[in-house]
Amino acid sequence: MEINSKIEKAKSGDQIAFTFLLDHYWNEVYSFMLKRTENETIAEDITIETFSKAFDKIKTYNAEFQFNTWLIAIAKNVHIDLLRKKKTNLFIEITDQENQQAYNIADTTPSVEDELITEQNLSRLLHCIKELKPHYQEVIQLRYFQEMSYQEIALKINEPLSNVKVKLLRAKKLLAEVIKNKR
């Protein structure tokens, strides 16, 4: 009964209820994804993306189904989307003629202009990150620039793992809003 109450509170935007649901179901979703992916980092990323999508769409949750079943369905879809992205980036078969043409292509090393554009894009991203509150800047820096796991971040900033997950979730949403508003 407590779960249903928390879900209803989350539907009305209660952050404490969101945190409760994240803590309550994290291990179940993470364990499920870890079995499917056999990779801790990918499982963590899919799990955080699952909760992000679930919280964005929580008003569409149908109470006829178990909440954990709904979360697992979202996680499966996130995983499928990830696999599709990877599959489109994999090798394609080419003919001998296309293979020969590939040898005739000029050097594809980034030009000075390409490097400048990349540098400017990174600079813009860093500028957007600086608009976030310091504690959000820190978790983004640790996760995406220093490539730390959630557990390593929790140890580094001396906070519970669940706080790190929630902070990163919020930081990503806020950063997306800042970037969107800059366009």
Residue pairs with C-beta under 8 A, 6 or more apart in sequence:
3 21
3 24
3 67
4 63
6 17
6 20
6 21
6 24
7 17
7 21
7 58
7 61
7 63
7 67
9 16
9 17
10 17
10 18
10 21
10 55
10 58
11 58
11 59
11 61
18 55
18 166
19 162
19 166
21 51
21 67
22 51
22 162
22 165
22 166
22 169
23 162
25 51
25 67
25 68
25 71
26 47
26 51
26 162
26 165
28 68
28 71
28 72
29 47
29 50
29 51
29 68
29 71
29 72
29 75
30 43
30 44
30 47
32 72
32 75
33 42
33 43
33 46
33 47
33 50
33 75
33 79
34 40
34 43
36 43
36 79
37 43
37 46
37 79
40 149
41 149
42 82
44 149
44 150
46 75
46 78
46 79
46 82
47 75
48 150
48 165
48 168
48 169
49 78
50 71
50 74
50 75
50 78
51 71
51 165
51 169
52 169
52 172
52 173
53 74
53 78
54 61
54 70
54 71
54 74
55 169
61 67
61 70
62 70
94 102
110 118
124 182
125 179
128 175
128 178
128 179
128 182
129 137
129 140
129 141
129 175
130 137
131 178
132 140
132 171
132 174
132 175
132 178
135 167
136 167
136 170
136 171
136 174
136 175
137 171
138 157
139 153
139 157
139 164
139 167
139 168
139 171
140 168
140 171
140 172
140 175
142 148
142 152
142 153
142 156
142 157
143 150
143 153
143 168
148 156
150 161
150 164
150 165
150 168
151 161
153 164
153 168
154 160
154 161
154 163
154 164
157 164
159 167
